[in-house]
Amino acid sequence: MKFLDQAKVYIRSGNGGAGSVSFRREKFIEFGGPDGGDGGRGGDVWVEAVNGLNTLIDFRYQQHFKAATGIHGMGRNRTGAGGDDVTLKVPVGTQIFEEDDETLIVDLTKEGQRFRLAVGGNGGFGNAHFKSSTNQAPHWANPGLEGEEKTIWLRLKLIADAGLVGLPNAGKSTFLATCTRARPKIANYPFTTLHPNLGVATIDGREFVLADIPGLIEGAHEGVGIGDRFLGHVERTRVLLHLVSAQEEDVAKAYTTVKHELEAYGGGLIDKPEVVALSQVDVLDEDELKAKTKALAKACGSTPLVLSAITGKGMTDALRALRREMIDMDLAINGADEDQAVTAHRDDEG
């Protein structure tokens, strides 16, 4: 299925049905009086987050959504039926913006969450509504109110626990394919990954979702390369795994380049917990490995992990490190004490 994470659609709620002008006319009833019914209410336009979707591709083929008009009122005080609603079904993690693509309407982060985007027009009153002691035969009724119409933007931000970032060919897709059942495209050239991929990793009997996005290069925030448009898919993650390829001549520069792009993008990415790893170390000898590990440690301010998705070296340690960061975040949010944190770490490490 083709990946699409942004779509522009037009929506319109239904008009209300018109009220009826009618009078009761039956044999032997001399003064029947008005009996025109009210019009039905127009349908609403809703959006709902559903399970089983991970792309907005359906909105490439249909961009117009219109709810039904309410049925007009009829004689014998019959009220018209309400118009049918229209529901846009979107993946969990979809944000809805106004036409300016900046004003957020709603952020759908939970399955089953619904929001009414456009309210249907009320039905008009029939002439029976206007009967009074001084006006016993009104010859008018209200038309139904018009529905709302607007153009909106749908923007998908995938829901994942951990995100993979790095330069192109840093080994992100290989890492994802090795520790999950995802099968992203892998090749020995830059920008093999053209859209985000998700996979479920398992470590010590616990699962979490990994998100892999296309690689970043210097100037990505200005649109260089694929740009930074896919960084939104790691905004919701709790921790980032920053992979730096051991094949880079200057691993420190490779690390700072990506960090600069994360900072320029914003969205709180620069403040997220980060696990740094030197990847593809199977291509290095011992001396080169020590030198590049030392250089990367100096750049990131901590000791990086050393891993190779091909040989499996360090993969378990990387997954456990990600899991520990997520536990620390959960404990911090829930206000847990130090003893609980130690217990949680021990349980996580089996």
Secondary structure, 3 states (H helix, E strand, C coil): CCCCCEEEEEEECCCCCCCCCCECCECCECCCCECCCCCCCCCCEEEEEECCCCCCCHHHHCCEEECCCCCCCECCCECCCCCCCEEEEEECCEEEECCCCCCEEEEECCCCCEEEEECCCCCCCCHHHHCCCCCCCCCCCCCCCCCCEEEEEEEECCCCCEEEECCCCCCHHHHHHHHCCCCCCCCCCCCCCCCCEEEEEEECCEEEEEEECCCCCCCHHHCCCCCCHHHHHHCCCCEEEEEEECCCCCHHHHHHHHHHHHHHHCCCHHHCCEEEEEECHHHCCHHHHHHHHHHHHHHHCCCCEECCCCCCCCHHHHHHHHHHHHHHHHHHHHCCCHHHHHHHHHHHCC
